[in-house]
Amino acid sequence: MVISTIAILQHINTSQYAITPGQATPIAPLVKIHGMATQPHPDKIELVDVYLQQLSVWQWIGAQFQSHIEFLPASELVTPGQPTSELAPQGYLEMSDSKQAAEVAAFSALGFKVPGTPTGALITGINYPSPAWSANVQVADQIVGVNTAKVTSTCSLISEMHKYSPGQKVEITIAKSHISNTGVITWSSEKSVLMKLIKSPSYLVQSGCPGVSGANKAWIGISVEDAASYVFPAQVAINTNYIGGPSAGLSMTLMLIDELSRGSLTNHKLIAATGTISANGDVGEVGGVAQKTVAVYNSGARVFLVPKGEVATAQKVHEPGLRIIGVSTLDQALGALHKLGGALPIPLTQAK
């Protein structure tokens, strides 16, 4: 009877997820740069991940007796109305965005101009049920048109949709995405889908867009972000197979700068970093910092760069000898490494 009960509890999922320490992985072997001079022996800079797992009843019971675990309800992991099945594609899209932002920030920090062009509204989540869900729209699809109007950004989409009311039908033009099993995103040719608009949910109060007063009355059931393409001075590939989320942004940016620069950014020390990165070099907060701190210490690194607002969280882990440094920008991160004896970034190839 006891064995049967355990077997049942192992197959009943709860609404709780567990964040546990993952791995600290050296980035250099994952990076390939073509079209520009690079260091033959780059420094050891680590990205850090965590494991996210939905818990069965039995796993939840067992996890109560383990250390370094953070529990989160499913409602805190997704936007209201969006199913948890969106978590994996959302994570891969966040990683794709993070790699693009890391390239822009790294090349810009080295003095290169990186021109960008807005290309549409990128879908980051889909509500269920909704017109978008019924039309088989997916995370990472890019909206480029509404009826005959061109869409180049989130606000241009919101502004165009502001003209319509619930019950009307609109033709949405989309550049379809494909996410591989490893998390690589590619986009195919455009296609149009017809959707019947529904009433916007009550939590959408303001658009936040210039010239658009209040929230849109009509809705197709998506969340979006600005999409852009950039012209880079060299071709960069970072292998992040099976890794999702935006938290490797800072570490990837530092690794790119290190590979493209003279000297050693880290003074040949093993360091780790976590934090989102924006194209203009801002460092943002991430989840699972306590669990990442454990992974960093276990890797042998003794310097860990974290978003400034999460220093206290990392310090609570109390790993002896691990130095936690908080930063809010890429410039602050480079300055912190310089204080540790690292070289200032001087590009091997001069910007024209």
Secondary structure, DSSP 8 states (H G I E B T S, - for coil): -HHHHHHHHHT-EEEEEEEEEEEEEESGGGEEEESS---SS---EEEEEEEEEEEEHHHHHHHTT-SS-EEEEGGGTS-TT--GGGHHHHHHHHHHHHHHHHHHHHHHHTT----EEEEEEEEEEE-SSSHHHHTT--TT-EEEEETTEE--SHHHHHHHHTT--TT-EEEEEEEEEEE-TTS-EEEEEEEEEEEE-EE--TT-----STT--S--SEE-SEEEEEEEEE--SSEEEE--TT--SSTTHHHHHHHHHHHTBSS-TTTT--EEE--EE-TT-BEE--S-HHHHHHHHHHHT--EEEEEGGGHHHHHTT--TT-EEEEESBHHHHHHHHHHTT-----BSS---
